[in-house]
Amino acid sequence: MGQPLSRFVHDRLLERNTLSRAFFPCEAERLAAICREMAERFLAGGRLLAFGRGPYATDAQHVSVEFIHPVIVGKRALPALDLSLSFAEWSTAILQPQDIVMGFGSPEGDPLVQRILAVLRSRGALTLALPGKGESADYAVETPTADPFIHQELLEVLYHTLWETVHVFFEHRQLAGYEVGELAAFYPFLGGTPVDLRAVEPEVAGSIIAKAEEVERLRAELAREQAGVIADTAVAIAQRLERGGKLICLGNGGSATDANDLAVDCVMPPAGYHSLPAISLALEPANLTAIANDVGQEVMFLRQLIPHAQAHDVVIGFSTSGGSTNVIMALEEARKRGLLTVGLLGYDGGEILRRQLVDHAIVVHCDYIPRIQEAQASAYHVLREALEVTLYGTA
């Protein structure tokens, strides 16, 4: 390759920041405006419908769980659905004109996603094309890269800021003049004198830029302090794969969607990459709900791991807190079986790090979950790139 693997990891992490700094200051004002429109739609009874194909289906999963199950105390659940399984039929069947529709795709765009967005827009939906061009949707964005991994990471920061910023408009009491009906029970602060929501947009735009700058800081910290860890992790995983092992990924909520994304990135990689064996235990809703209902959510990964695990496998646990009980129990079992264990962690690494449950720990030192997940996305994508370099000499 001509350079140490750790230098490759370092440089690839910082490349993300160069593109982020070119992207978000230019998009912040438009993002603030579309967030205001989204807030108005939610207050009118609208829902968020999201969809994508392949790895971009995991973005639809992620944005759905963020709105339905907000990770920040005090934020309200908002109706959202991931329709990726059969989005063309499903979205057109259930659409209501006040709905918001978000379609994900590769940097060059997904023609079917774009076609369905156009149909739904003609029926009154507020549409977001991620990506899209020109007037293809109410909000269409082109990321400044053809790299599918970096493209996806920039979009994750984007839709996290959408979710965070929609709540900013709620909390400013500036929706007071809207007819909220039954939503008044969920938003008791709505009342008083209406104020033009557009007055908040400059403040919101500045906040969006600040959020992007924070994840840029975390990526730079990863590059500076953990490039060697990521490189060593790639070498250790590659050795297991060469012996016939596979990746077993797992996590909860947004971390489940990241586990799913890494597994998909292995088996359905970008052009020029080789397919690698991987599964995600978070991508099994029937198993998860059966085990959680019949035995308990603490063992919903453990019960799946026991029959799936083989001698040379690698278990990769995603946990922003480092303390997810069901992830811990799966890692404990993996350690007993002599499997290689990896943790994508936040905060200080939590119990997983303190108990040394992983052979390799990649820790994003932050206590705010959206920023942790955004930096983790860069970390596991660069890990995937490093695997390609280690196994095949190029990425």
C-alpha positions in Angstrom: 0.0 0.0 0.0 3.0 2.3 0.4 2.0 3.6 3.9 1.3 2.1 7.3 -2.3 1.1 7.8 -2.7 3.5 10.7 -1.7 6.4 8.4 -4.3 5.3 5.9 -7.0 5.2 8.7 -5.9 8.6 10.0 -6.0 10.3 6.6 -9.4 8.8 5.6 -10.9 10.0 8.9 -9.7 13.6 8.2 -10.9 13.5 4.6 -14.4 13.3 6.0 -13.8 16.6 7.8 -12.6 18.4 4.8 -15.8 17.5 2.9 -18.0 18.2 6.0 -16.6 21.7 6.3 -17.4 22.4 2.6 -20.9 21.0 2.9 -22.8 22.0 6.1 -22.1 25.8 6.1 -23.6 25.9 2.6 -26.6 23.8 3.5 -27.5 25.1 7.0 -30.0 27.8 5.9 -31.9 25.4 3.6 -31.9 22.7 6.4 -33.3 25.2 8.9 -36.1 26.1 6.5 -37.1 22.5 5.8 -37.0 21.7 9.5 -39.6 24.5 10.0 -41.8 23.0 7.3 -41.4 19.5 8.9 -42.4 20.9 12.3 -45.6 22.4 10.7 -46.4 19.1 9.1 -46.0 17.1 12.3 -48.3 19.6 14.1 -50.9 19.1 11.3 -50.9 15.4 12.0 -48.3 14.3 9.5 -45.9 11.4 9.7 -42.4 10.8 8.5 -42.2 8.0 5.9 -38.6 7.0 5.1 -37.2 4.4 2.7 -34.1 3.3 0.8 -32.5 0.2 -0.7 -29.4 -1.8 0.2 -27.2 0.1 2.7 -29.5 3.1 2.4 -32.4 1.1 3.9 -30.4 1.3 7.2 -30.6 5.1 7.0 -34.4 4.9 6.8 -34.3 2.6 9.8 -32.1 5.0 11.7 -34.2 8.2 11.0 -37.4 6.3 11.9 -36.1 5.2 15.3 -34.8 8.7 16.0 -38.2 10.3 15.6 -40.2 7.5 17.3 -37.8 6.9 20.2 -35.8 10.1 20.8 -32.7 9.5 22.8 -32.8 12.8 24.6 -34.9 13.2 27.8 -37.8 15.5 27.3 -38.1 15.2 23.5 -41.4 13.9 22.2 -42.0 10.8 20.1 -43.1 11.8 16.6 -44.7 9.4 14.1 -42.2 7.8 11.7 -42.1 4.6 9.6 -39.4 2.8 7.7 -41.1 1.5 4.5 -37.9 0.2 2.8 -39.2 -3.4 2.6 -41.7 -2.5 -0.2 -41.6 1.2 -0.3 -43.1 1.8 -3.7 -46.4 0.0 -2.9 -46.4 0.8 0.8 -45.9 4.5 0.7 -48.4 5.1 -2.1 -51.0 3.0 -0.2 -50.8 4.8 3.2 -49.8 8.3 2.2 -51.7 11.2 3.7 -51.2 14.7 2.1 -49.8 16.2 5.3 -47.0 13.5 5.5 -43.2 14.0 5.1 -41.3 11.6 2.9 -37.6 11.0 3.0 -35.9 8.9 0.3 -32.3 7.7 0.6 -29.9 6.5 -2.1 -26.4 6.3 -3.3 -24.4 9.5 -4.3 -25.6 9.2 -7.9 -29.2 8.7 -6.7 -31.7 5.8 -6.9 -34.1 6.2 -9.9 -36.9 4.2 -8.2 -36.6 6.3 -5.0 -36.7 9.5 -7.0 -39.7 8.3 -9.1 -41.7 7.4 -6.0 -40.8 10.7 -4.3 -42.2 12.6 -7.3 -45.4 10.6 -7.1 -45.8 11.3 -3.4 -45.0 15.0 -3.9 -47.7 15.3 -6.5 -50.2 14.0 -3.8 -49.2 16.7 -1.3 -46.4 15.2 0.6 -43.4 17.3 1.7 -40.5 15.4 0.1 -36.7 15.2 0.9 -34.4 13.6 -1.6 -31.2 12.4 0.0 -29.7 12.7 -2.6 -31.5 14.6 -5.3 -31.0 17.4 -7.8 -32.7 20.7 -8.4 -36.5 20.6 -8.2 -36.7 16.9 -7.8 -38.1 17.3 -4.3 -39.0 20.0 -1.8 -35.6 19.6 -0.4 -33.0 17.9 -2.6 -29.3 17.7 -1.7 -26.2 16.6 -3.5 -23.3 15.6 -1.1 -19.9 16.8 -2.2 -18.5 13.3 -2.7 -19.0 10.2 -4.9 -17.6 8.0 -2.0 -20.6 6.0 -0.8 -19.4 5.7 2.8 -18.6 9.4 3.2 -21.9 10.3 1.5 -23.8 8.2 3.9 -22.0 9.7 6.9 -22.8 13.2 5.8 -26.4 12.3 5.4 -26.5 10.8 8.9 -25.3 14.1 10.4 -27.9 15.8 8.2 -30.9 13.8 9.3 -29.8 13.9 12.9 -29.8 17.7 12.7 -33.3 17.5 11.1 -34.6 15.6 14.0 -32.9 17.8 16.6 -34.0 21.0 14.9 -37.6 20.0 14.4 -37.8 20.0 18.2 -36.2 23.4 18.4 -39.1 24.9 16.5 -41.6 23.1 18.8 -39.8 24.5 21.9 -39.7 28.1 20.8 -43.5 28.4 21.4 -43.6 30.0 17.9 -46.1 27.4 16.7 -48.6 28.9 19.1 -50.9 30.1 16.3 -51.4 26.6 14.8 -54.4 24.5 15.2 -52.8 21.6 17.1 -56.0 19.7 18.2 -55.1 16.4 19.9 -51.4 17.2 19.8 -52.0 19.8 22.6 -51.7 16.8 25.1 -48.2 16.1 23.9 -47.1 19.7 23.4 -48.7 21.6 26.4 -46.4 24.6 25.9 -48.3 25.5 22.6 -50.3 28.6 23.3 -50.0 32.3 23.5 -49.2 34.7 20.6 -48.0 33.3 17.3 -44.6 34.4 16.1 -43.2 34.1 12.6 -41.2 30.9 12.6 -38.8 32.2 10.0 -37.3 34.5 12.7 -35.8 31.4 14.3 -34.1 30.1 11.1 -30.8 32.1 11.4 -30.3 30.8 14.9 -31.1 27.3 13.9 -28.7 27.4 10.9 -25.9 28.4 13.2 -26.8 25.5 15.5 -26.6 23.1 12.6 -23.1 24.3 11.6 -22.0 23.9 15.3 -23.3 20.3 15.4 -21.3 19.5 12.2 -18.2 21.1 13.8 -18.6 19.0 16.9 -18.6 15.7 15.0 -15.6 17.0 12.9 -13.8 17.5 16.3 -14.6 13.9 17.3 -13.4 12.5 14.0 -10.1 14.4 14.4 -9.8 13.0 17.9 -10.3 9.5 16.5 -7.7 10.1 13.8 -5.2 11.4 16.3 -5.8 9.0 19.2 -7.3 5.8 17.7 -6.1 5.4 14.1 -3.7 2.7 15.4 -6.5 0.9 17.3 -8.7 0.9 14.1 -5.8 -0.4 12.0 -5.0 -3.2 14.6 -8.7 -4.1 14.7 -8.8 -4.5 10.9 -5.7 -6.8 10.9 -7.2 -9.0 13.7 -10.6 -9.3 11.9 -8.9 -10.1 8.6 -7.0 -12.9 10.3 -10.3 -14.4 11.5 -11.9 -14.0 8.1 -9.0 -15.7 6.4 -9.6 -18.7 8.7 -13.3 -18.9 7.6 -14.9 -16.7 10.2 -17.6 -14.1 9.8 -18.7 -10.9 11.4 -21.6 -11.0 13.8 -22.9 -7.5 14.5 -25.4 -6.3 17.1 -26.7 -3.2 18.8 -29.9 -1.5 20.0 -31.9 1.4 18.5 -29.7 3.6 16.3 -26.9 1.3 17.1 -28.9 -1.6 15.7 -29.1 0.3 12.4 -25.3 0.9 12.5 -24.8 -2.9 13.1 -27.1 -3.6 10.2 -25.2 -1.1 8.0 -21.8 -2.6 8.7 -23.1 -6.0 7.9 -24.7 -4.8 4.6 -21.4 -2.9 3.8 -19.6 -6.2 4.1 -22.0 -8.4 2.0 -23.1 -5.7 -0.5 -20.0 -3.5 -0.7 -19.4 -0.5 -3.0 -18.1 -1.2 -6.5 -14.5 -2.4 -6.4 -14.8 -3.9 -3.0 -14.9 -7.6 -2.2 -17.9 -9.2 -0.4 -17.1 -10.3 3.2 -19.3 -12.7 5.3 -21.3 -10.9 7.9 -24.7 -11.0 9.7 -26.5 -8.6 12.0 -28.5 -10.1 14.9 -30.3 -6.7 15.0 -31.8 -7.4 11.6 -34.1 -10.2 12.9 -37.3 -8.7 14.2 -39.1 -12.0 14.6 -36.3 -13.5 16.7 -35.8 -10.3 18.7 -39.5 -9.9 19.6 -39.9 -13.6 20.3 -36.9 -13.8 22.6 -37.7 -10.5 24.3 -41.4 -11.5 24.9 -40.8 -15.1 26.0 -37.5 -14.8 27.9 -36.4 -11.2 28.2 -34.7 -8.4 26.2 -31.4 -9.0 28.1 -30.8 -12.2 26.2 -32.2 -11.3 22.7 -28.7 -11.3 21.2 -27.2 -14.0 23.4 -29.9 -16.5 22.3 -29.2 -15.8 18.7 -25.4 -15.9 19.2 -25.3 -19.3 20.7 -26.5 -21.2 17.6 -24.8 -18.8 15.1 -21.3 -18.5 16.5 -18.5 -20.6 15.0 -14.8 -20.9 16.0 -13.3 -18.1 14.0 -16.1 -15.5 14.1 -15.9 -11.9 15.2 -18.5 -10.3 17.4 -18.9 -6.5 17.0 -21.0 -4.8 19.6 -22.3 -1.3 19.1 -23.2 0.6 22.3 -23.1 4.3 22.7 -23.1 3.9 26.5 -20.9 0.9 26.8 -23.4 -0.5 29.2 -26.2 -2.2 27.1 -27.0 -5.4 29.0 -28.0 -7.4 26.0 -24.8 -6.5 24.2 -22.7 -7.3 27.4 -24.3 -10.7 27.7 -23.5 -11.5 24.1 -19.9 -10.3 24.5 -19.5 -12.4 27.6 -20.6 -15.5 25.7 -18.3 -14.6 22.8 -15.4 -14.4 25.2 -16.2 -17.8 26.7 -16.1 -19.3 23.2 -12.8 -17.6 22.3 -14.3 -15.4 19.6 -12.6 -12.1 18.6 -14.6 -9.3 20.2 -14.8 -5.6 19.1 -16.7 -2.7 20.7 -17.9 0.5 19.0 -18.5 2.5 22.2 -19.2 6.0 23.4 -18.8 8.0 26.7 -15.8 6.4 28.5 -16.4 2.9 27.1 -18.7 2.0 30.0 -18.9 -1.4 31.6 -17.8 -3.1 28.4 -14.4 -1.4 28.6 -14.1 -1.6 32.3 -14.7 -5.3 32.3 -12.4 -5.8 29.3 -15.1 -7.6 27.3 -13.6 -6.7 24.0 -10.3 -7.4 22.4 -10.4 -4.1 20.5 -12.4 -1.0 21.7 -13.0 2.0 19.5 -14.3 4.7 21.8 -15.9 8.0 20.8 -15.3 10.1 23.9 -18.6 12.1 23.9 -21.7 12.0 26.0 -24.2 13.1 23.3 -25.7 10.1 21.4 -26.2 11.6 17.9 -22.6 12.9 17.8 -21.3 9.5 19.1 -23.2 7.7 16.4 -22.0 10.0 13.6 -18.4 9.6 14.6 -18.9 5.8 15.0 -20.2 5.7 11.4 -17.0 7.1 10.2 -15.0 4.7 12.4 -16.7 1.5 11.2 -16.7 2.7 7.5 -13.0 3.3 7.7 -12.6 0.0 9.5 -14.4 -1.6 6.5 -12.0 0.2 4.1 -9.0 -1.0 6.2 -10.3 -4.5 5.9 -10.3 -4.2 2.2 -6.7 -2.9 2.2 -5.6 -5.6 4.6 -7.2 -8.5 2.7 -6.8 -7.3 -0.9 -4.3 -4.5 -0.9 -6.6 -1.7 -2.0 -9.8 0.1 -1.1 
